[in-house]
Amino acid sequence: MSVETAVPIPLLHSTVLEWYAAHARDLPWRAPEATPWAVMVSEFMLQQTPVKRVLPAYTAWLERWPTPAALAADAPGEAVRMWGRLGYPRRALRLHAAATAITERHGGEVPDDHAELLALPGVGEYTAAAVASFAFRRRHAVLDTNVRRVFARVVDAVEYPPTATTAAERRTATALLPEADETAATWAVAVMELGALVCTARTPRCGGCPVAAMCAWRLAGSPPYEGPPRRGQTYAGTDRQVRGKLLAVLREAHGEVSQAELDAVWHEPVQRARALDGLVADGLVEPVAQGVYRLPGAPAAG
């Protein structure tokens, strides 16, 4: 069944947009005065990271680097340091690389064109669409995890979307976009908010959902998920945890760090060496000399 016949699209639009107008969270990157750079910073930080953890890091980041040029002028290691414990620190390096490209190619202004956004280092399909939509109010299908889950339930009558975004999901998202740019931009963030606050992954609040009456999954009796196992992310004892501990030492040092200082944070030498090698390969850590390391671009010992 096509999207057009399965869902009353005008009613879906009006219902979700009215709900968003009444229930949207007051977040700084949604404020009218938020710059395109602020929106881009928020999008990098919000990938796989809850809003409550992002808020203080976002504020501190923009206080230090209010423009792409300000970040580009600093060493990439400083971006890694400021990233703190947000996790997935390669995002900090990618954001620094994007800021450098914006400064060099676009006069320090975040481009408003989707193709130019997509051409920036570290900017993928989702981020380009999100920045174009949220910062410049352009009409783009913005497909994050929350949006994909809402569409999977409301349109496809399944509890969860596929593991990776499919062409069918893109077609659905495009078919559901309002025609007007401004309305489409608000729709994009409204559906995202619905997924974050109501149509959640584990315990959806169907009783308080504004579109429950037209949700195909609910009307089908909320059938349980039948796809491949959905594995939760573990952290304790993993290489990710070891990498985090090693990076914490380097962030706090503000300079070079000896192998002995790194060895002290994790007891298992093989895993510790593997994690450190991974950090070096990812460009998050620079070897200075035998047994001496620093964040990329950090000052050498005096």
Secondary structure, DSSP 4 states (H G I P E B T S, - for coil): --HHHHS-HHHHHHHHHHHHHHH----GGGSTT--HHHHHHHHHHHTTS-HHHHHHHHHHHHHH-SSHHHHHTS-HHHHHHHHTTSS-THHHHHHHHHHHHHHHHSTTS----HHHHHTSTT--HHHHHHHHHHHH--------HHHHHHHHHHTT--SS--SS--HHHHHHHHHTS-SSHHHHHHHHHHHHHHHHHTS-SSS--GGG-TTGGG-HHHHTT-PPP-SS--PPPP-TTSHHHHHHHHHHHHHHHSS-EEHHHHHTT-S-HHHHHHHHHHHHHTTSSEEEETTEEESTTPPPP-
